[in-house]
Amino acid sequence: METKKRDRSIDLLWLPLGAVTIPLALVILFHILKGSRGVMSGWVWFVMAPLEQALGRLWSHIPFSVAEVLAALFLLGCAVWLVRALVLVCRQKAPLPFLRRLLALASAWLWLWAGLCWLWNAAYYVPSFAQRESLSAAPYSVEKLAAVTEYFARQAAALAPQVPRDEESHFAVTPSECLDRGPEIYQNIVWEFPSLDMNSVKAKPLLCSRLQSIFGFTGIYFPFTGEANVNVDAPACLLPATIAHEMSHQRMVASELEANFVAVAACASCDDVVFQYSGYLMGLIQLCNALYPVDDAAWYAIAEEYFNRELSVDWRDNSEYWSALESSLEDAAEDAYDSFLKSNDQELGIRSYGACVDLLVNYFGPRL
């Protein structure tokens, strides 16, 4: 009788082993094929992108982030499963049931990783947005960088008083207003960059936005639901540009540097003054971060000339918010994301956010 029970436990062990093998094979297949640009392009443009955009339209009818709910349920389920496995092994003193549960848990995470490979990481191995739209990221002089930074400061300063503000000059557009107006902002830019054309859907606010801030993130695109999710706890002055950034990922702009550029360009070209201002402010922050280390005198001159009261208040609000949240958790999250990007051949890793400046200078420079 005991032998039959043990045999049955061994037989049941093959089920989770099989569940582990399939996603592992999918991950291995992805790494074999990712070097073939033709295969990846066919997958991304004819399968992945249409599927995710359809999912985004489907879940757009639900006002909250389905991605956030699914993530919470998955993590909670994993925790409960692991605790139950530990309780059972302590009670029964039987290693095989415990091993079976660990294999089942490993299977769940492997399926998640396989899905991420085929529903998002594949976008890193097709021609980039800059390549698709023949954009240049050529080297530029410090003088050109300063000129473009001055242009962005001038535009931001002119727009800053035009957006709604409270009595103390703080940015006063609510997150819900920004989210409602978001789907319209790509209407103009698609005439210049046709690869961005798609039926826009609203971005979703994250319930756990404060947690996102603690980890140093302003939003996340969830490929399993096609949703663009944004942190609504961070200063609202950059929320419109963040919405544009996450919506660019829905358009298969995978690179973070390119997503930042697309966000700035889309906001700058749209007809909504709130998004215009936020886009120029995001671009100005990127440009100032690049200009200050190489020519701090030029940066101070620009700030002294163009930083009016409204722009200065938003700049300070944003700086103080993120400074107050600096922690080892944020550093660990950035290191993890940096490793993720580099594992997908994004050589600059998380520093690619700063490399957005190359595209900004080469795109806006000739227009000055």
C-alpha positions as CSV (number, residue, x, y, z in Angstrom):
1,M,0.0,0.0,0.0
2,E,2.8,2.4,1.0
3,T,4.6,1.5,-2.3
4,K,1.6,2.3,-4.4
5,K,1.2,5.7,-2.6
6,R,4.9,6.5,-3.2
7,D,4.6,5.4,-6.9
8,R,1.6,7.7,-7.3
9,S,3.6,10.6,-5.8
10,I,6.4,10.0,-8.3
11,D,3.9,9.8,-11.2
12,L,2.4,13.1,-10.1
13,L,5.9,14.6,-10.1
14,W,6.0,14.3,-13.9
15,L,3.1,16.7,-14.3
16,P,5.0,19.8,-13.0
17,L,8.1,18.6,-14.7
18,G,6.3,18.7,-18.0
19,A,4.8,22.1,-17.2
20,V,8.4,23.4,-16.6
21,T,9.7,21.9,-19.9
22,I,7.4,23.7,-22.3
23,P,8.0,27.3,-21.1
24,L,11.7,26.5,-20.8
25,A,11.7,25.3,-24.4
26,L,10.0,28.6,-25.5
27,V,12.6,30.7,-23.7
28,I,15.4,28.7,-25.3
29,L,13.7,29.0,-28.8
30,F,13.4,32.8,-28.3
31,H,17.2,33.1,-27.5
32,I,18.0,31.0,-30.6
33,L,15.8,33.1,-32.9
34,K,16.3,36.6,-31.5
35,G,19.3,37.1,-33.7
36,S,17.2,36.7,-36.8
37,R,15.8,40.2,-37.5
38,G,13.4,38.8,-40.2
39,V,11.9,36.3,-37.8
40,M,11.6,38.8,-35.0
41,S,10.1,41.5,-37.3
42,G,7.5,39.0,-38.7
43,W,6.5,38.0,-35.1
44,V,6.4,41.6,-33.7
45,W,4.5,43.3,-36.6
46,F,2.1,40.5,-37.6
47,V,1.4,38.8,-34.3
48,M,2.7,40.5,-31.2
49,A,1.7,44.1,-31.9
50,P,-1.8,43.4,-33.3
51,L,-2.5,41.1,-30.4
52,E,-1.4,43.5,-27.7
53,Q,-3.2,46.5,-29.3
54,A,-6.4,44.4,-29.5
55,L,-5.9,43.5,-25.8
56,G,-5.4,47.1,-25.0
57,R,-8.7,48.1,-26.7
58,L,-10.5,45.2,-24.9
59,W,-9.3,46.1,-21.4
60,S,-9.8,49.9,-22.1
61,H,-13.5,49.4,-21.2
62,I,-12.4,48.6,-17.6
63,P,-11.5,51.8,-15.7
64,F,-8.9,50.3,-13.4
65,S,-5.6,48.7,-14.3
66,V,-6.2,45.0,-15.1
67,A,-2.4,44.6,-15.1
68,E,-2.1,45.7,-11.5
69,V,-4.8,43.3,-10.4
70,L,-3.3,40.4,-12.3
71,A,0.2,41.2,-10.9
72,A,-1.2,41.4,-7.3
73,L,-3.1,38.1,-7.7
74,F,-0.1,36.3,-9.2
75,L,2.3,37.4,-6.4
76,L,-0.3,36.6,-3.7
77,G,-0.9,33.2,-5.3
78,C,2.8,32.5,-5.3
79,A,3.2,33.5,-1.7
80,V,0.2,31.3,-0.6
81,W,1.4,28.4,-2.6
82,L,4.9,28.5,-1.1
83,V,3.6,28.9,2.5
84,R,1.2,26.0,2.0
85,A,4.1,23.9,0.6
86,L,6.2,24.6,3.6
87,V,3.3,23.8,6.0
88,L,2.7,20.5,4.2
89,V,6.3,19.4,4.3
90,C,6.5,20.1,8.0
91,R,3.3,18.2,8.7
92,Q,3.8,15.2,6.4
93,K,7.6,15.0,6.5
94,A,7.4,14.0,2.8
95,P,9.8,15.7,0.4
96,L,8.1,14.7,-2.9
97,P,4.9,16.7,-2.5
98,F,7.0,19.7,-1.5
99,L,9.2,19.2,-4.5
100,R,6.2,18.9,-6.7
101,R,4.8,22.2,-5.4
102,L,8.2,23.9,-6.0
103,L,8.3,22.7,-9.5
104,A,4.7,24.0,-10.1
105,L,5.8,27.4,-8.7
106,A,8.9,27.4,-11.0
107,S,6.6,26.5,-13.9
108,A,4.5,29.6,-13.2
109,W,7.5,31.9,-13.2
110,L,8.9,30.2,-16.3
111,W,5.6,30.7,-18.2
112,L,5.8,34.4,-17.1
113,W,9.3,34.7,-18.4
114,A,8.5,33.0,-21.7
115,G,5.5,35.3,-22.2
116,L,7.6,38.3,-21.5
117,C,10.2,37.1,-24.1
118,W,7.6,36.6,-26.8
119,L,5.3,39.5,-25.9
120,W,7.8,42.2,-25.2
121,N,11.5,41.4,-25.4
122,A,11.1,40.5,-29.1
123,A,10.5,44.2,-29.7
124,Y,14.2,44.9,-28.8
125,Y,15.3,42.8,-31.8
126,V,13.5,44.6,-34.6
127,P,14.6,47.8,-36.3
128,S,14.4,50.6,-33.7
129,F,12.1,53.6,-34.0
130,A,15.0,55.8,-35.1
131,Q,15.8,53.3,-37.8
132,R,12.2,52.9,-38.9
133,E,11.9,56.7,-39.2
134,S,15.4,57.5,-40.4
135,L,16.2,59.6,-37.4
136,S,19.8,60.7,-36.7
137,A,21.6,60.4,-33.4
138,A,24.9,61.9,-34.7
139,P,27.4,63.5,-32.4
140,Y,26.9,67.2,-31.7
141,S,28.7,70.1,-30.1
142,V,28.2,71.5,-26.7
143,E,27.1,74.8,-28.3
144,K,24.3,72.9,-30.2
145,L,23.3,71.2,-27.0
146,A,23.1,74.5,-25.2
147,A,21.1,76.0,-28.1
148,V,18.5,73.3,-28.0
149,T,18.4,73.4,-24.2
150,E,17.7,77.2,-24.4
151,Y,15.0,76.5,-26.9
152,F,13.3,74.1,-24.6
153,A,13.6,76.4,-21.6
154,R,12.1,79.3,-23.7
155,Q,9.1,77.1,-24.8
156,A,8.5,75.7,-21.3
157,A,8.7,79.2,-19.8
158,A,6.2,80.5,-22.3
159,L,3.7,77.6,-21.7
160,A,4.1,77.3,-18.0
161,P,1.7,80.3,-17.1
162,Q,-0.9,79.0,-19.6
163,V,-1.6,75.7,-17.8
164,P,-4.1,75.7,-14.8
165,R,-2.4,76.4,-11.5
166,D,-3.4,76.9,-7.9
167,E,-2.8,80.1,-5.8
168,E,0.8,79.1,-5.1
169,S,1.5,78.5,-8.8
170,H,1.6,74.7,-8.5
171,F,0.5,72.7,-11.5
172,A,-3.2,72.0,-11.0
173,V,-4.4,69.7,-13.7
174,T,-5.8,66.5,-12.2
175,P,-4.6,63.1,-13.2
176,S,-8.0,62.1,-14.4
177,E,-8.1,65.1,-16.8
178,C,-4.6,64.2,-18.1
179,L,-5.7,60.6,-18.7
180,D,-8.9,61.6,-20.4
181,R,-7.0,63.9,-22.9
182,G,-4.2,61.5,-23.5
183,P,-5.6,59.5,-26.5
184,E,-5.6,62.6,-28.7
185,I,-1.9,63.6,-28.4
186,Y,-0.6,61.3,-31.2
187,Q,-2.9,62.7,-33.9
188,N,-0.4,65.2,-35.3
189,I,2.9,63.3,-34.8
190,V,1.7,60.3,-36.9
191,W,1.8,62.5,-40.0
192,E,5.6,62.8,-39.5
193,F,6.2,59.3,-38.0
194,P,3.7,56.9,-39.6
195,S,4.9,53.9,-37.5
196,L,3.3,55.5,-34.5
197,D,-0.2,55.3,-36.0
198,M,-2.7,53.2,-34.1
199,N,-6.1,53.6,-32.4
200,S,-5.2,55.2,-29.1
201,V,-6.7,54.1,-25.8
202,K,-6.5,55.7,-22.4
203,A,-3.6,55.0,-20.0
204,K,-4.6,53.6,-16.7
205,P,-3.7,55.0,-13.2
206,L,-1.9,52.7,-10.8
207,L,-3.5,52.2,-7.4
208,C,0.0,51.4,-6.0
209,S,1.5,54.5,-7.5
210,R,3.4,55.4,-4.3
211,L,5.0,52.0,-4.4
212,Q,6.1,52.7,-7.9
213,S,7.7,56.0,-6.7
214,I,9.5,54.2,-3.9
215,F,11.1,52.0,-6.6
216,G,11.9,55.0,-8.8
217,F,9.4,54.4,-11.7
218,T,6.8,56.7,-13.2
219,G,4.9,54.1,-15.2
220,I,4.9,50.6,-16.7
221,Y,3.7,49.0,-19.9
222,F,2.1,45.6,-19.4
223,P,2.3,43.5,-22.6
224,F,0.0,40.8,-21.3
225,T,-3.0,43.2,-21.3
226,G,-1.6,45.9,-23.7
227,E,-2.2,48.5,-21.0
228,A,-0.1,51.7,-20.5
229,N,0.0,52.2,-16.7
230,V,1.1,55.5,-15.1
231,N,2.2,56.6,-11.6
232,V,-0.3,59.2,-10.5
233,D,1.4,59.9,-7.2
234,A,4.4,61.7,-8.7
235,P,4.2,65.4,-9.5
236,A,1.5,66.0,-12.0
237,C,3.5,68.4,-14.2
238,L,5.2,65.5,-15.8
239,L,2.2,63.1,-15.9
240,P,1.1,64.1,-19.4
241,A,4.6,63.4,-20.8
242,T,4.7,60.1,-18.8
243,I,1.3,59.1,-20.4
244,A,2.8,59.8,-23.8
245,H,5.9,57.8,-22.9
246,E,3.9,54.7,-21.8
247,M,1.6,55.0,-24.9
248,S,4.6,54.9,-27.1
249,H,5.3,51.4,-25.8
250,Q,1.9,50.4,-27.1
251,R,3.2,51.5,-30.5
252,M,6.1,49.0,-30.1
253,V,8.7,51.7,-29.2
254,A,10.7,49.4,-27.0
255,S,13.8,51.4,-26.2
256,E,13.4,53.7,-23.2
257,L,15.5,56.5,-24.9
258,E,13.3,56.4,-27.9
259,A,10.1,56.3,-25.8
260,N,11.2,59.4,-24.0
261,F,12.0,61.1,-27.3
262,V,8.6,60.1,-28.8
263,A,6.8,61.3,-25.7
264,V,8.5,64.8,-26.0
265,A,7.9,65.0,-29.8
266,A,4.3,63.9,-29.5
267,C,3.5,66.3,-26.7
268,A,5.3,69.2,-28.5
269,S,3.4,68.7,-31.7
270,C,-0.1,68.2,-30.2
271,D,-2.8,70.8,-29.8
272,D,-3.1,70.5,-26.0
273,V,-1.2,73.2,-24.1
274,V,-1.0,71.0,-21.0
275,F,0.7,68.2,-22.9
276,Q,2.9,70.6,-24.8
277,Y,4.2,72.1,-21.6
278,S,4.8,68.7,-19.9
279,G,6.6,67.5,-23.0
280,Y,8.9,70.5,-23.1
281,L,9.5,70.2,-19.4
282,M,10.5,66.5,-19.7
283,G,12.8,67.3,-22.6
284,L,14.3,70.3,-20.7
285,I,15.1,68.0,-17.7
286,Q,16.8,65.5,-20.0
287,L,18.8,68.3,-21.8
288,C,19.8,70.0,-18.6
289,N,21.1,66.8,-17.1
290,A,23.3,66.5,-20.2
291,L,24.4,70.2,-20.4
292,Y,25.3,70.8,-16.7
293,P,28.2,68.4,-16.5
294,V,29.8,69.8,-19.7
295,D,29.0,73.5,-19.4
296,D,27.5,74.5,-16.1
297,A,27.9,78.2,-16.9
298,A,25.6,77.8,-19.9
299,W,23.1,76.0,-17.7
300,Y,23.0,78.7,-15.1
301,A,22.6,81.4,-17.7
302,I,19.6,79.6,-19.2
303,A,18.1,79.0,-15.8
304,E,18.5,82.7,-14.8
305,E,17.0,84.0,-18.0
306,Y,14.1,81.6,-18.6
307,F,13.0,80.0,-15.3
308,N,10.0,82.1,-14.4
309,R,7.9,81.5,-11.2
310,E,5.7,78.8,-12.7
311,L,8.5,76.8,-14.3
312,S,10.6,77.1,-11.2
313,V,7.8,75.8,-8.9
314,D,7.3,72.7,-11.1
315,W,11.0,72.1,-11.3
316,R,11.4,72.3,-7.5
317,D,8.3,70.2,-6.9
318,N,9.6,67.4,-9.1
319,S,13.1,67.6,-7.6
320,E,12.0,67.6,-4.0
321,Y,9.5,64.7,-4.5
322,W,12.1,62.4,-5.9
323,S,14.9,63.5,-3.5
324,A,12.6,62.7,-0.6
325,L,12.1,59.1,-1.9
326,E,15.7,58.2,-2.5
327,S,16.6,54.9,-0.9
328,S,18.4,51.6,-1.2
329,L,15.2,50.1,-2.6
330,E,15.2,52.5,-5.5
331,D,18.9,51.7,-6.2
332,A,18.1,48.0,-6.1
333,A,15.2,48.4,-8.5
334,E,17.3,50.5,-10.9
335,D,20.0,47.9,-10.8
336,A,17.5,45.1,-11.5
337,Y,16.0,47.0,-14.4
338,D,19.4,47.9,-15.7
339,S,20.3,44.2,-15.8
340,F,17.0,43.5,-17.6
341,L,17.7,46.0,-20.3
342,K,21.3,44.8,-20.8
343,S,20.2,41.2,-21.0
344,N,18.1,42.3,-24.0
345,D,21.1,43.9,-25.7
346,Q,20.3,47.4,-24.6
347,E,23.9,48.3,-24.1
348,L,23.3,51.6,-22.2
349,G,20.9,49.9,-19.8
350,I,19.0,52.3,-17.6
351,R,21.3,55.1,-18.7
352,S,19.5,55.0,-22.1
353,Y,17.0,57.4,-20.6
354,G,19.7,60.1,-20.8
355,A,20.6,59.1,-24.3
356,C,17.3,60.6,-25.4
357,V,19.2,63.9,-25.6
358,D,21.0,62.7,-28.8
359,L,17.7,62.4,-30.6
360,L,16.3,65.6,-29.2
361,V,19.3,67.7,-30.3
362,N,19.4,66.2,-33.8
363,Y,15.6,66.5,-34.3
364,F,15.0,70.0,-32.8
365,G,18.4,71.5,-33.5
366,P,17.8,72.0,-37.3
367,R,14.5,73.7,-36.5
368,L,16.1,76.6,-34.5
